[in-house]
Amino acid sequence: MAYTFMAESSKPVDWKALHGAVMPIRKRVELFPIPESNGLGFSVPQRQRNGLAWEEFTQLVDVLKKFEMDVY
């Protein structure tokens, strides 16, 4: 089981820049592309659910907002 979220943008995304911004943060949260919606999926596995994963999640959301992505 996992907690899964999606971020998407109505504007084109600079995927290379986004990748560079999230990779130093990402250790517990799994990321995957959603090409049909110009989006990015991310998932927190149940086994990784703890305070460190929550901190990482909030840092990722901050980065995604800088890229004008909405998180669902």
C-alpha positions as CSV (number, residue, x, y, z in Angstrom):
1,M,0.0,0.0,0.0
2,A,1.1,3.5,-0.7
3,Y,-0.1,7.1,-0.5
4,T,-0.1,8.4,-4.1
5,F,-0.4,12.0,-5.3
6,M,-0.3,13.7,-8.7
7,A,1.1,17.0,-9.7
8,E,0.3,18.6,-13.1
9,S,0.7,21.8,-14.9
10,S,-1.4,23.6,-17.5
11,K,1.9,25.0,-18.9
12,P,4.8,23.2,-20.5
13,V,7.2,21.8,-17.8
14,D,11.0,22.0,-18.1
15,W,11.5,18.3,-17.2
16,K,15.2,18.5,-17.1
17,A,15.2,21.4,-14.6
18,L,12.4,19.8,-12.6
19,H,14.4,16.5,-12.4
20,G,17.5,18.4,-11.2
21,A,15.5,20.1,-8.5
22,V,13.8,17.1,-7.1
23,M,16.5,14.4,-7.3
24,P,18.7,15.8,-4.4
25,I,15.5,15.7,-2.2
26,R,14.0,12.4,-3.3
27,K,15.1,9.5,-1.1
28,R,11.8,7.9,0.3
29,V,9.2,9.2,-2.1
30,E,8.9,7.5,-5.5
31,L,8.4,9.6,-8.6
32,F,7.0,8.6,-11.9
33,P,5.9,10.5,-15.1
34,I,2.3,10.9,-16.2
35,P,2.8,11.9,-19.8
36,E,-0.9,12.0,-20.8
37,S,-1.6,14.9,-18.3
38,N,1.8,16.8,-18.4
39,G,2.2,15.6,-14.9
40,L,4.2,13.8,-12.3
41,G,3.0,11.1,-9.9
42,F,4.6,10.6,-6.6
43,S,4.0,7.9,-4.0
44,V,5.0,7.3,-0.4
45,P,5.2,3.6,0.3
46,Q,3.6,2.5,3.5
47,R,6.9,1.1,4.8
48,Q,8.5,4.6,4.3
49,R,5.7,6.5,6.0
50,N,7.4,8.4,8.9
51,G,8.5,11.9,9.8
52,L,11.4,11.9,7.4
53,A,9.1,11.0,4.5
54,W,6.7,13.8,5.5
55,E,9.5,16.3,5.5
56,E,10.6,15.1,2.0
57,F,7.0,15.2,0.8
58,T,6.6,18.9,1.9
59,Q,10.0,19.8,0.3
60,L,8.9,18.1,-3.0
61,V,5.6,20.0,-2.9
62,D,7.5,23.3,-2.5
63,V,9.6,22.5,-5.5
64,L,6.6,21.5,-7.6
65,K,4.8,24.8,-6.7
66,K,7.9,26.7,-8.0
67,F,7.3,24.9,-11.3
68,E,3.7,26.0,-11.2
69,M,2.3,22.5,-10.7
70,D,-0.8,21.8,-8.8
71,V,-0.7,18.8,-6.4
72,Y,-3.7,16.5,-6.0
